[in-house]
C-alpha cells in the first residue's frame, strides 16, 4: 500500500489510513457514550423501597396464613401502607385478598382490625346457621335480627352493621352439631351492647336492606 517506506512507517501509515476510514464510526460511538453518561447523571435516583408481605395467590376470608400464602416484595416506600403486617404467618385473614395485594394489620384478625371500622366497636357475632355466615362477605352492611326461641318473636337488634370478617370451610346447618359460625362485625358502641345482650338468649340472623 505504501511502497518504498520502511516496514515500521508502513504500519503507522496503514493505521492512520484505517483510523481516517473509521473516524465517523468512532465519533458516533464517542457521542453515544457521552450522551449515555449525561443521561445517567441527569436521571433521578432509584426510589427507596421497603419489604412488605403480599398474598402469594388469591386468598379467601378466614384463611389461616402459612408460609406458602405470603411472599416478601420490594415496594416503593412512599406507596407502601403504613400499617403493613410485618409477621402475618399464623394469623387469620379478616377479608379476601387478591394475589399480590399487601397484607395490612386491618386485614387480619387482631387489634389492627379496628382500623377497618374507625369509630366503631369490633365484636364477634355467632350466627346459629353456619350456612348463613357463608353468604356474607367482608364489607357487607347488614341488619342483625334476634329471634326469641321460646316465643318465636323477631325484632331488629342493630341496623347497618359492617361485616369485617367471615369464616370459611364451615358446614351448613343450624346450631347444634356445627355450633353455628362466628362473624366479626363493626357497630356503634350502643349497638354492640344490644347485640351482645341479645346473643346471650336469642338466635341472631342477618338481613340485607340494599
JODA-V166086 format. One record per run of one state. SS is the DSSP state (H for helix, E for strand, C for the rest). FROM is the first residue (numbers start at 1). TO is the last residue. Records with the same first field share a line. If there is no record, write none. Layout:
BEGIN
SS: FROM-TO ; FROM-TO
END
This chain:
BEGIN
C: 1-6 ; 22-22 ; 43-48 ; 56-58 ; 60-63 ; 65-69 ; 77-83 ; 85-91 ; 94-96 ; 98-101 ; 103-103 ; 109-110 ; 118-120 ; 128-129 ; 134-140 ; 148-153 ; 166-180 ; 188-188 ; 202-202 ; 208-210
H: 7-21 ; 23-42 ; 105-107 ; 111-117 ; 130-133 ; 189-201
E: 49-55 ; 59-59 ; 64-64 ; 70-76 ; 84-84 ; 92-93 ; 97-97 ; 102-102 ; 104-104 ; 108-108 ; 121-127 ; 141-147 ; 154-165 ; 181-187 ; 203-207
END
